[in-house]
Amino acid sequence: DLMHEVNRITVSKRLGREEVVVPNILNLGVDLIATSNILKDEKKQP
C-alpha cells in the first residue's frame, strides 16, 4: 500500500521543493517528491 510506505518515510536532510524524496517508489515508475521547501530553511534559535 502506497500510503503505508509513505507514512514510514523519515527525511533526515533538508530538501528543497520538487527534490526527489524516494525515486521509483514501490516500483511504480514514479518518484515521491517534496512539495515544500520548509525543511530547506534553517531557522536560528534565539
mmCIF file of the N, C-alpha and C atoms, coordinates in Angstrom:
data_MODEL
# 
_entry.id   MODEL 
# 
loop_
_atom_site.group_PDB 
_atom_site.id 
_atom_site.type_symbol 
_atom_site.label_atom_id 
_atom_site.label_alt_id 
_atom_site.label_comp_id 
_atom_site.label_asym_id 
_atom_site.label_entity_id 
_atom_site.label_seq_id 
_atom_site.pdbx_PDB_ins_code 
_atom_site.Cartn_x 
_atom_site.Cartn_y 
_atom_site.Cartn_z 
_atom_site.occupancy 
_atom_site.B_iso_or_equiv 
_atom_site.pdbx_formal_charge 
_atom_site.auth_seq_id 
_atom_site.auth_comp_id 
_atom_site.auth_asym_id 
_atom_site.auth_atom_id 
_atom_site.pdbx_PDB_model_num 
ATOM 1   N N  . ASP A 1 1  ? 0.842  -1.183 0.000   1.00 0.00 ? 1  ASP A N  1 
ATOM 2   C CA . ASP A 1 1  ? 0.000  0.000  0.000   1.00 0.00 ? 1  ASP A CA 1 
ATOM 3   C C  . ASP A 1 1  ? 0.890  1.250  0.000   1.00 0.00 ? 1  ASP A C  1 
ATOM 4   N N  . LEU A 1 2  ? 0.648  2.115  -0.927  1.00 0.00 ? 2  LEU A N  1 
ATOM 5   C CA . LEU A 1 2  ? 1.478  3.302  -1.099  1.00 0.00 ? 2  LEU A CA 1 
ATOM 6   C C  . LEU A 1 2  ? 1.475  4.202  0.127   1.00 0.00 ? 2  LEU A C  1 
ATOM 7   N N  . MET A 1 3  ? 0.324  4.509  0.670   1.00 0.00 ? 3  MET A N  1 
ATOM 8   C CA . MET A 1 3  ? 0.264  5.411  1.820   1.00 0.00 ? 3  MET A CA 1 
ATOM 9   C C  . MET A 1 3  ? 0.943  4.802  3.039   1.00 0.00 ? 3  MET A C  1 
ATOM 10  N N  . HIS A 1 4  ? 0.886  3.512  3.194   1.00 0.00 ? 4  HIS A N  1 
ATOM 11  C CA . HIS A 1 4  ? 1.596  2.862  4.299   1.00 0.00 ? 4  HIS A CA 1 
ATOM 12  C C  . HIS A 1 4  ? 3.094  3.098  4.153   1.00 0.00 ? 4  HIS A C  1 
ATOM 13  N N  . GLU A 1 5  ? 3.606  2.956  2.948   1.00 0.00 ? 5  GLU A N  1 
ATOM 14  C CA . GLU A 1 5  ? 5.031  3.184  2.696   1.00 0.00 ? 5  GLU A CA 1 
ATOM 15  C C  . GLU A 1 5  ? 5.401  4.653  2.895   1.00 0.00 ? 5  GLU A C  1 
ATOM 16  N N  . VAL A 1 6  ? 4.572  5.557  2.413   1.00 0.00 ? 6  VAL A N  1 
ATOM 17  C CA . VAL A 1 6  ? 4.832  6.991  2.572   1.00 0.00 ? 6  VAL A CA 1 
ATOM 18  C C  . VAL A 1 6  ? 4.871  7.371  4.048   1.00 0.00 ? 6  VAL A C  1 
ATOM 19  N N  . ASN A 1 7  ? 3.976  6.829  4.836   1.00 0.00 ? 7  ASN A N  1 
ATOM 20  C CA . ASN A 1 7  ? 3.929  7.142  6.266   1.00 0.00 ? 7  ASN A CA 1 
ATOM 21  C C  . ASN A 1 7  ? 5.152  6.639  7.020   1.00 0.00 ? 7  ASN A C  1 
ATOM 22  N N  . ARG A 1 8  ? 5.884  5.700  6.469   1.00 0.00 ? 8  ARG A N  1 
ATOM 23  C CA . ARG A 1 8  ? 7.085  5.161  7.117   1.00 0.00 ? 8  ARG A CA 1 
ATOM 24  C C  . ARG A 1 8  ? 8.339  5.991  6.826   1.00 0.00 ? 8  ARG A C  1 
ATOM 25  N N  . ILE A 1 9  ? 8.252  6.920  5.901   1.00 0.00 ? 9  ILE A N  1 
ATOM 26  C CA . ILE A 1 9  ? 9.418  7.687  5.460   1.00 0.00 ? 9  ILE A CA 1 
ATOM 27  C C  . ILE A 1 9  ? 9.762  8.779  6.466   1.00 0.00 ? 9  ILE A C  1 
ATOM 28  N N  . THR A 1 10 ? 11.046 8.862  6.790   1.00 0.00 ? 10 THR A N  1 
ATOM 29  C CA . THR A 1 10 ? 11.573 9.941  7.623   1.00 0.00 ? 10 THR A CA 1 
ATOM 30  C C  . THR A 1 10 ? 12.678 10.634 6.842   1.00 0.00 ? 10 THR A C  1 
ATOM 31  N N  . VAL A 1 11 ? 12.558 11.928 6.706   1.00 0.00 ? 11 VAL A N  1 
ATOM 32  C CA . VAL A 1 11 ? 13.560 12.709 5.988   1.00 0.00 ? 11 VAL A CA 1 
ATOM 33  C C  . VAL A 1 11 ? 14.539 13.280 7.003   1.00 0.00 ? 11 VAL A C  1 
ATOM 34  N N  . SER A 1 12 ? 15.824 13.016 6.790   1.00 0.00 ? 12 SER A N  1 
ATOM 35  C CA . SER A 1 12 ? 16.828 13.458 7.758   1.00 0.00 ? 12 SER A CA 1 
ATOM 36  C C  . SER A 1 12 ? 17.727 14.576 7.228   1.00 0.00 ? 12 SER A C  1 
ATOM 37  N N  . LYS A 1 13 ? 17.498 14.996 5.995   1.00 0.00 ? 13 LYS A N  1 
ATOM 38  C CA . LYS A 1 13 ? 18.273 16.117 5.459   1.00 0.00 ? 13 LYS A CA 1 
ATOM 39  C C  . LYS A 1 13 ? 17.312 17.154 4.903   1.00 0.00 ? 13 LYS A C  1 
ATOM 40  N N  . ARG A 1 14 ? 17.805 18.352 4.766   1.00 0.00 ? 14 ARG A N  1 
ATOM 41  C CA . ARG A 1 14 ? 16.976 19.421 4.232   1.00 0.00 ? 14 ARG A CA 1 
ATOM 42  C C  . ARG A 1 14 ? 16.775 19.209 2.734   1.00 0.00 ? 14 ARG A C  1 
ATOM 43  N N  . LEU A 1 15 ? 15.542 19.372 2.298   1.00 0.00 ? 15 LEU A N  1 
ATOM 44  C CA . LEU A 1 15 ? 15.211 19.220 0.888   1.00 0.00 ? 15 LEU A CA 1 
ATOM 45  C C  . LEU A 1 15 ? 14.506 20.466 0.392   1.00 0.00 ? 15 LEU A C  1 
ATOM 46  N N  . GLY A 1 16 ? 14.713 20.776 -0.859  1.00 0.00 ? 16 GLY A N  1 
ATOM 47  C CA . GLY A 1 16 ? 14.000 21.880 -1.481  1.00 0.00 ? 16 GLY A CA 1 
ATOM 48  C C  . GLY A 1 16 ? 12.757 21.377 -2.183  1.00 0.00 ? 16 GLY A C  1 
ATOM 49  N N  . ARG A 1 17 ? 11.913 22.297 -2.563  1.00 0.00 ? 17 ARG A N  1 
ATOM 50  C CA . ARG A 1 17 ? 10.702 21.955 -3.296  1.00 0.00 ? 17 ARG A CA 1 
ATOM 51  C C  . ARG A 1 17 ? 11.069 21.228 -4.584  1.00 0.00 ? 17 ARG A C  1 
ATOM 52  N N  . GLU A 1 18 ? 10.334 20.190 -4.881  1.00 0.00 ? 18 GLU A N  1 
ATOM 53  C CA . GLU A 1 18 ? 10.480 19.363 -6.085  1.00 0.00 ? 18 GLU A CA 1 
ATOM 54  C C  . GLU A 1 18 ? 11.724 18.479 -6.097  1.00 0.00 ? 18 GLU A C  1 
ATOM 55  N N  . GLU A 1 19 ? 12.404 18.337 -4.969  1.00 0.00 ? 19 GLU A N  1 
ATOM 56  C CA . GLU A 1 19 ? 13.507 17.377 -4.890  1.00 0.00 ? 19 GLU A CA 1 
ATOM 57  C C  . GLU A 1 19 ? 12.935 15.987 -4.644  1.00 0.00 ? 19 GLU A C  1 
ATOM 58  N N  . VAL A 1 20 ? 13.583 14.981 -5.206  1.00 0.00 ? 20 VAL A N  1 
ATOM 59  C CA . VAL A 1 20 ? 13.123 13.602 -5.070  1.00 0.00 ? 20 VAL A CA 1 
ATOM 60  C C  . VAL A 1 20 ? 13.403 13.099 -3.659  1.00 0.00 ? 20 VAL A C  1 
ATOM 61  N N  . VAL A 1 21 ? 12.357 12.607 -3.009  1.00 0.00 ? 21 VAL A N  1 
ATOM 62  C CA . VAL A 1 21 ? 12.482 12.016 -1.677  1.00 0.00 ? 21 VAL A CA 1 
ATOM 63  C C  . VAL A 1 21 ? 12.726 10.521 -1.818  1.00 0.00 ? 21 VAL A C  1 
ATOM 64  N N  . VAL A 1 22 ? 11.917 9.855  -2.641  1.00 0.00 ? 22 VAL A N  1 
ATOM 65  C CA . VAL A 1 22 ? 12.068 8.420  -2.903  1.00 0.00 ? 22 VAL A CA 1 
ATOM 66  C C  . VAL A 1 22 ? 11.918 8.195  -4.409  1.00 0.00 ? 22 VAL A C  1 
ATOM 67  N N  . PRO A 1 23 ? 12.996 7.799  -5.081  1.00 0.00 ? 23 PRO A N  1 
ATOM 68  C CA . PRO A 1 23 ? 12.878 7.512  -6.511  1.00 0.00 ? 23 PRO A CA 1 
ATOM 69  C C  . PRO A 1 23 ? 12.148 6.186  -6.748  1.00 0.00 ? 23 PRO A C  1 
ATOM 70  N N  . ASN A 1 24 ? 11.295 6.176  -7.759  1.00 0.00 ? 24 ASN A N  1 
ATOM 71  C CA . ASN A 1 24 ? 10.588 4.959  -8.175  1.00 0.00 ? 24 ASN A CA 1 
ATOM 72  C C  . ASN A 1 24 ? 9.952  4.219  -6.997  1.00 0.00 ? 24 ASN A C  1 
ATOM 73  N N  . ILE A 1 25 ? 9.158  4.927  -6.232  1.00 0.00 ? 25 ILE A N  1 
ATOM 74  C CA . ILE A 1 25 ? 8.550  4.349  -5.033  1.00 0.00 ? 25 ILE A CA 1 
ATOM 75  C C  . ILE A 1 25 ? 7.701  3.132  -5.387  1.00 0.00 ? 25 ILE A C  1 
ATOM 76  N N  . LEU A 1 26 ? 7.924  2.068  -4.672  1.00 0.00 ? 26 LEU A N  1 
ATOM 77  C CA . LEU A 1 26 ? 7.232  0.781  -4.846  1.00 0.00 ? 26 LEU A CA 1 
ATOM 78  C C  . LEU A 1 26 ? 7.278  0.264  -6.283  1.00 0.00 ? 26 LEU A C  1 
ATOM 79  N N  . ASN A 1 27 ? 8.340  0.628  -7.012  1.00 0.00 ? 27 ASN A N  1 
ATOM 80  C CA . ASN A 1 27 ? 8.495  0.198  -8.418  1.00 0.00 ? 27 ASN A CA 1 
ATOM 81  C C  . ASN A 1 27 ? 7.299  0.578  -9.284  1.00 0.00 ? 27 ASN A C  1 
ATOM 82  N N  . LEU A 1 28 ? 6.694  1.731  -8.977  1.00 0.00 ? 28 LEU A N  1 
ATOM 83  C CA . LEU A 1 28 ? 5.542  2.198  -9.746  1.00 0.00 ? 28 LEU A CA 1 
ATOM 84  C C  . LEU A 1 28 ? 5.943  3.068  -10.934 1.00 0.00 ? 28 LEU A C  1 
ATOM 85  N N  . GLY A 1 29 ? 7.242  3.369  -11.028 1.00 0.00 ? 29 GLY A N  1 
ATOM 86  C CA . GLY A 1 29 ? 7.702  4.209  -12.128 1.00 0.00 ? 29 GLY A CA 1 
ATOM 87  C C  . GLY A 1 29 ? 7.518  5.694  -11.875 1.00 0.00 ? 29 GLY A C  1 
ATOM 88  N N  . VAL A 1 30 ? 7.245  6.068  -10.628 1.00 0.00 ? 30 VAL A N  1 
ATOM 89  C CA . VAL A 1 30 ? 7.092  7.482  -10.268 1.00 0.00 ? 30 VAL A CA 1 
ATOM 90  C C  . VAL A 1 30 ? 7.947  7.786  -9.045  1.00 0.00 ? 30 VAL A C  1 
ATOM 91  N N  . ASP A 1 31 ? 8.377  9.033  -8.953  1.00 0.00 ? 31 ASP A N  1 
ATOM 92  C CA . ASP A 1 31 ? 9.175  9.471  -7.815  1.00 0.00 ? 31 ASP A CA 1 
ATOM 93  C C  . ASP A 1 31 ? 8.285  10.196 -6.812  1.00 0.00 ? 31 ASP A C  1 
ATOM 94  N N  . LEU A 1 32 ? 8.579  10.014 -5.543  1.00 0.00 ? 32 LEU A N  1 
ATOM 95  C CA . LEU A 1 32 ? 7.931  10.793 -4.489  1.00 0.00 ? 32 LEU A CA 1 
ATOM 96  C C  . LEU A 1 32 ? 8.767  12.054 -4.331  1.00 0.00 ? 32 LEU A C  1 
ATOM 97  N N  . ILE A 1 33 ? 8.136  13.221 -4.482  1.00 0.00 ? 33 ILE A N  1 
ATOM 98  C CA . ILE A 1 33 ? 8.879  14.469 -4.411  1.00 0.00 ? 33 ILE A CA 1 
ATOM 99  C C  . ILE A 1 33 ? 8.404  15.331 -3.255  1.00 0.00 ? 33 ILE A C  1 
ATOM 100 N N  . ALA A 1 34 ? 9.292  16.212 -2.791  1.00 0.00 ? 34 ALA A N  1 
ATOM 101 C CA . ALA A 1 34 ? 8.942  17.167 -1.742  1.00 0.00 ? 34 ALA A CA 1 
ATOM 102 C C  . ALA A 1 34 ? 8.076  18.261 -2.362  1.00 0.00 ? 34 ALA A C  1 
ATOM 103 N N  . THR A 1 35 ? 7.009  18.635 -1.676  1.00 0.00 ? 35 THR A N  1 
ATOM 104 C CA . THR A 1 35 ? 6.121  19.677 -2.189  1.00 0.00 ? 35 THR A CA 1 
ATOM 105 C C  . THR A 1 35 ? 6.328  21.003 -1.485  1.00 0.00 ? 35 THR A C  1 
ATOM 106 N N  . SER A 1 36 ? 7.249  21.029 -0.545  1.00 0.00 ? 36 SER A N  1 
ATOM 107 C CA . SER A 1 36 ? 7.537  22.249 0.196   1.00 0.00 ? 36 SER A CA 1 
ATOM 108 C C  . SER A 1 36 ? 9.029  22.310 0.467   1.00 0.00 ? 36 SER A C  1 
ATOM 109 N N  . ASN A 1 37 ? 9.559  23.509 0.561   1.00 0.00 ? 37 ASN A N  1 
ATOM 110 C CA . ASN A 1 37 ? 10.972 23.642 0.877   1.00 0.00 ? 37 ASN A CA 1 
ATOM 111 C C  . ASN A 1 37 ? 11.170 24.066 2.325   1.00 0.00 ? 37 ASN A C  1 
ATOM 112 N N  . ILE A 1 38 ? 10.187 23.831 3.162   1.00 0.00 ? 38 ILE A N  1 
ATOM 113 C CA . ILE A 1 38 ? 10.258 24.250 4.557   1.00 0.00 ? 38 ILE A CA 1 
ATOM 114 C C  . ILE A 1 38 ? 11.432 23.614 5.290   1.00 0.00 ? 38 ILE A C  1 
ATOM 115 N N  . LEU A 1 39 ? 11.813 22.402 4.920   1.00 0.00 ? 39 LEU A N  1 
ATOM 116 C CA . LEU A 1 39 ? 12.951 21.758 5.567   1.00 0.00 ? 39 LEU A CA 1 
ATOM 117 C C  . LEU A 1 39 ? 14.272 22.376 5.124   1.00 0.00 ? 39 LEU A C  1 
ATOM 118 N N  . LYS A 1 40 ? 14.259 23.105 4.019   1.00 0.00 ? 40 LYS A N  1 
ATOM 119 C CA . LYS A 1 40 ? 15.482 23.686 3.493   1.00 0.00 ? 40 LYS A CA 1 
ATOM 120 C C  . LYS A 1 40 ? 15.885 24.945 4.258   1.00 0.00 ? 40 LYS A C  1 
ATOM 121 N N  . ASP A 1 41 ? 14.906 25.651 4.829   1.00 0.00 ? 41 ASP A N  1 
ATOM 122 C CA . ASP A 1 41 ? 15.185 26.885 5.560   1.00 0.00 ? 41 ASP A CA 1 
ATOM 123 C C  . ASP A 1 41 ? 15.553 26.573 6.999   1.00 0.00 ? 41 ASP A C  1 
ATOM 124 N N  . GLU A 1 42 ? 16.748 26.954 7.380   1.00 0.00 ? 42 GLU A N  1 
ATOM 125 C CA . GLU A 1 42 ? 17.197 26.723 8.746   1.00 0.00 ? 42 GLU A CA 1 
ATOM 126 C C  . GLU A 1 42 ? 16.928 27.980 9.557   1.00 0.00 ? 42 GLU A C  1 
ATOM 127 N N  . LYS A 1 43 ? 16.135 27.846 10.612  1.00 0.00 ? 43 LYS A N  1 
ATOM 128 C CA . LYS A 1 43 ? 15.816 28.988 11.455  1.00 0.00 ? 43 LYS A CA 1 
ATOM 129 C C  . LYS A 1 43 ? 16.750 29.022 12.642  1.00 0.00 ? 43 LYS A C  1 
ATOM 130 N N  . LYS A 1 44 ? 17.201 30.197 12.967  1.00 0.00 ? 44 LYS A N  1 
ATOM 131 C CA . LYS A 1 44 ? 18.111 30.355 14.097  1.00 0.00 ? 44 LYS A CA 1 
ATOM 132 C C  . LYS A 1 44 ? 17.317 30.477 15.387  1.00 0.00 ? 44 LYS A C  1 
ATOM 133 N N  . GLN A 1 45 ? 17.774 29.785 16.407  1.00 0.00 ? 45 GLN A N  1 
ATOM 134 C CA . GLN A 1 45 ? 17.153 29.858 17.723  1.00 0.00 ? 45 GLN A CA 1 
ATOM 135 C C  . GLN A 1 45 ? 17.727 31.056 18.468  1.00 0.00 ? 45 GLN A C  1 
ATOM 136 N N  . PRO A 1 46 ? 16.893 31.814 19.208  1.00 0.00 ? 46 PRO A N  1 
ATOM 137 C CA . PRO A 1 46 ? 17.399 32.959 19.972  1.00 0.00 ? 46 PRO A CA 1 
ATOM 138 C C  . PRO A 1 46 ? 18.288 32.532 21.118  1.00 0.00 ? 46 PRO A C  1 
# 
